Amino acid sequence: MAQDESPETAIVESLAGENYACVVIGGGIRKHEPLLELFERVVNLVRQNAPGAAISFNSSTEDTVDAALRWLR
């Protein structure tokens, strides 16, 4: 992400033009109370820009694959 780019812009650009089966949202923004509003924006951006994708949540990088597989099986 470029320094002048907002996280929201980066998310929308990343989702544009692709069909995703699942989008994993990390625990780094989900668990950190000061990032609650960003977390809400991320969830809604995924819903709007990847409406066919399941949304899953991981706790750390180690369980990212498991989080996606819960919805891809």
Secondary structure, 3 states (H helix, E strand, C coil): CCCCCCHHHHHHHHHCCCCCCEEEECHHHHCCHHHHHHHHHHHHHHHHHCCCCEEEECCCHHHHHHHHHHHHC
